[in-house]
Amino acid sequence: MKKIAVIIIFLFVLFFAGIYLGYAQVAPAANPALTRTVDVNKDGKADITYYNDGKNVAKIEADTNYDGKPDTTVHLKDGKFESAEVDTNNDGKIEKRYYDAPSFSEWLNKNHSEFHDDMYFSNGIFTARY
Protein backbone atom coordinates (compact mmCIF):
# COMPACT_ATOMS: atom_id res chain seq x y z
CA MET A 1 0.00 0.00 0.00
CA LYS A 2 2.87 2.35 0.83
CA LYS A 3 4.52 1.62 -2.53
CA ILE A 4 1.30 2.46 -4.39
CA ALA A 5 0.99 5.81 -2.56
CA VAL A 6 4.61 6.68 -3.42
CA ILE A 7 4.03 5.75 -7.07
CA ILE A 8 0.84 7.83 -7.21
CA ILE A 9 2.61 10.84 -5.68
CA PHE A 10 5.54 10.37 -8.08
CA LEU A 11 3.18 10.24 -11.08
CA PHE A 12 1.26 13.26 -9.78
CA VAL A 13 4.49 15.30 -9.50
CA LEU A 14 5.65 14.15 -12.92
CA PHE A 15 2.31 15.08 -14.47
CA PHE A 16 2.33 18.64 -13.10
CA ALA A 17 6.02 19.10 -13.84
CA GLY A 18 5.30 18.10 -17.46
CA ILE A 19 2.46 20.61 -17.68
CA TYR A 20 4.65 23.37 -16.24
CA LEU A 21 7.55 22.64 -18.58
CA GLY A 22 5.21 22.41 -21.58
CA TYR A 23 3.66 25.77 -20.72
CA ALA A 24 7.06 27.38 -20.23
CA GLN A 25 8.06 26.35 -23.75
CA VAL A 26 5.01 27.81 -25.49
CA ALA A 27 4.49 30.90 -23.34
CA PRO A 28 4.60 34.00 -25.59
CA ALA A 29 7.58 36.31 -25.46
CA ALA A 30 7.03 39.60 -23.68
CA ASN A 31 5.83 42.11 -26.30
CA PRO A 32 7.63 40.86 -29.40
CA ALA A 33 8.35 43.52 -32.01
CA LEU A 34 6.85 42.08 -35.15
CA THR A 35 8.70 43.61 -38.08
CA ARG A 36 9.40 43.06 -41.73
CA THR A 37 11.83 44.86 -44.00
CA VAL A 38 12.08 45.57 -47.72
CA ASP A 39 15.23 46.35 -49.70
CA VAL A 40 13.90 48.72 -52.36
CA ASN A 41 17.13 49.30 -54.27
CA LYS A 42 18.44 45.72 -53.84
CA ASP A 43 21.73 46.74 -52.17
CA GLY A 44 21.37 44.27 -49.28
CA LYS A 45 20.22 46.91 -46.77
CA ALA A 46 16.66 47.42 -45.53
CA ASP A 47 15.07 50.60 -46.89
CA ILE A 48 11.59 50.12 -45.40
CA THR A 49 10.72 48.65 -42.02
CA TYR A 50 7.14 47.72 -41.17
CA TYR A 51 6.24 47.50 -37.48
CA ASN A 52 3.27 45.25 -36.82
CA ASP A 53 1.15 45.40 -33.66
CA GLY A 54 0.18 41.75 -34.04
CA LYS A 55 -2.83 42.50 -36.20
CA ASN A 56 -1.98 45.40 -38.51
CA VAL A 57 0.98 47.46 -39.60
CA ALA A 58 1.23 50.21 -36.97
CA LYS A 59 4.26 52.15 -38.24
CA ILE A 60 6.42 52.30 -41.34
CA GLU A 61 9.90 53.77 -41.43
CA ALA A 62 11.65 54.38 -44.73
CA ASP A 63 15.14 55.45 -45.76
CA THR A 64 14.23 57.20 -48.99
CA ASN A 65 17.71 58.67 -49.60
CA TYR A 66 19.53 55.36 -48.93
CA ASP A 67 21.87 56.75 -46.26
CA GLY A 68 21.04 54.00 -43.75
CA LYS A 69 18.82 56.18 -41.51
CA PRO A 70 15.01 56.47 -41.67
CA ASP A 71 13.87 59.84 -42.99
CA THR A 72 10.18 59.06 -43.42
CA THR A 73 7.84 57.72 -40.73
CA VAL A 74 4.21 56.79 -41.32
CA HIS A 75 1.89 56.22 -38.37
CA LEU A 76 -1.14 53.95 -38.80
CA LYS A 77 -4.02 52.98 -36.56
CA ASP A 78 -5.90 49.76 -37.31
CA GLY A 79 -4.10 49.65 -40.67
CA LYS A 80 -5.30 53.14 -41.63
CA PHE A 81 -3.14 56.18 -42.33
CA GLU A 82 -2.95 58.64 -39.44
CA SER A 83 0.05 60.81 -40.28
CA ALA A 84 3.48 60.90 -41.88
CA GLU A 85 6.63 62.82 -41.02
CA VAL A 86 9.42 63.49 -43.50
CA ASP A 87 12.95 64.83 -43.07
CA THR A 88 13.37 66.29 -46.56
CA ASN A 89 16.88 67.76 -46.20
CA ASN A 90 18.49 64.98 -44.12
CA ASP A 91 19.30 67.13 -41.09
CA GLY A 92 17.53 64.81 -38.65
CA LYS A 93 14.57 67.21 -38.22
CA ILE A 94 11.05 66.83 -39.60
CA GLU A 95 10.30 69.39 -42.32
CA LYS A 96 7.00 68.01 -43.64
CA ARG A 97 4.00 66.48 -41.91
CA TYR A 98 1.05 64.90 -43.67
CA TYR A 99 -2.30 64.18 -42.05
CA ASP A 100 -4.03 62.62 -45.04
CA ALA A 101 -2.98 59.71 -47.23
CA PRO A 102 -3.58 61.39 -50.63
CA SER A 103 -1.20 64.28 -49.85
CA PHE A 104 1.47 61.92 -48.56
CA SER A 105 1.06 59.59 -51.56
CA GLU A 106 1.35 62.55 -53.91
CA TRP A 107 4.61 63.63 -52.24
CA LEU A 108 5.93 60.06 -52.29
CA ASN A 109 5.08 59.54 -55.98
CA LYS A 110 6.65 62.85 -56.95
CA ASN A 111 9.86 62.47 -54.94
CA HIS A 112 10.38 58.74 -54.37
CA SER A 113 8.21 56.77 -56.78
CA GLU A 114 10.31 53.61 -56.27
CA PHE A 115 8.75 53.37 -52.78
CA HIS A 116 5.15 53.62 -54.03
CA ASP A 117 4.41 49.89 -54.28
CA ASP A 118 5.69 49.22 -50.75
CA MET A 119 3.99 52.23 -49.11
CA TYR A 120 0.68 52.39 -50.97
CA PHE A 121 -2.56 53.65 -49.39
CA SER A 122 -5.92 53.06 -51.01
CA ASN A 123 -8.65 55.19 -49.45
CA GLY A 124 -6.32 55.72 -46.49
CA ILE A 125 -5.87 51.98 -45.90
CA PHE A 126 -2.39 50.49 -46.12
CA THR A 127 -2.37 47.97 -48.97
CA ALA A 128 1.30 47.34 -49.76
CA ARG A 129 2.83 43.93 -50.37
CA TYR A 130 3.54 43.34 -46.71
N, C-alpha and C positions, 0 to 999 in steps of 0.2 A: 504494500500500500504506500509506503514511504517512497519507493522508487517511482511509482506512478505519479505521485504529487511532484516530485523533482522533475520528471520528464515533462509534465504539463506546464510547470513554471518555466522550464527551459524553452519549450515551444512558444509559450506566451511571450517571453522576452524576445525571442528570435523574430516572431511575427511583427511585433511593434518596432523592433530595430529595423527590420526590412522596410516597413512603411516609412519610417523616418528617413532612412537613407534614400529611398526612392523619391520621396518628396524633395529632399535636398538637391537631387540631381535635376529635377525639372522645374524647380522654383525659378520664376522669372528674374532676370537681372534688374537691379535698381535703376529705373529710368534709362533704358538704353536709347542712345541717339541713333535713330534710324536715318541713314543718309544714303545717297546715291550720287555719283559724280558722272560728268560727261566731259570728254576731251574734244572740244569743238574743232580745233585746228590740227588735231592728230599729232601733237608733239610729245605725247606721253605724260602730260601734266593736266590735271583737272582744271577746266575752265568754268564749269557750273557745278555747284553743289546744291542738292535738294535736301532739305531737312523735313522729315516726315514725323508727324505727331502720333503715328500708329494707325491712323485712318486716312489722313490726307496730307498733302504737302503743305507745310506751315510756313516755310521760308525758303527762298532761293537766293543764293549768292553767286554772282558771276564776275569773272575777271575778263572784262571786255577788251582790255588793251594788252592782255597776255604778259603782264609783268609779274605774275605770281601772287598778286594780292587782289581780293575782291574789291570792285569799285561800284558794283550795282547790287542792291539788296531789295528783294521783293517780299513783302509781308502778305500772307494769306490767312484767311479764317474760314474753316470748313471748305477748303479748296477754292475759295473765291478771293479775288484780288481785293486787297485793302489799301495798300500804298506801295510806293517804290521810292528808293533814294539812290541818287547817282552822283558819284564824284567824277565830274566831267573833265577836270584838269589835272587829276592824279596828285593832288596835294594832301590827300587824306581827309578832306572836308567835303561834306555834302553840298553840292551846288544846285541840284534840281530835285524836287519832290513831286511825285505824281500821286493823285488820289483817285484816279479813274483809269481803268485798263486801256481804253482806246487811246488816251493821250500817251501813256507809257509805251504801248505797242507802236504808235506812230514814231516816237523818238527812237525806239529800238530798231525799227525797220529802216529808218533814215540813216542812223549812225552805225548800227551793228547788225545788219541783216542776216549775217551768218548765225546769229543766236536765235533768230525768229522761231525756227522749228522746235527748239528746246525750251523756249519761254513764251509759248503761245497762249493767249487768253481769248476764248470765244464767249461773248456775252459776259465777260468778267470772270469766267470759270477757267481754271488752269486745265489745259488739255494737251500738254506736251507729251512726248514719248517718254514717259517716266518709267 
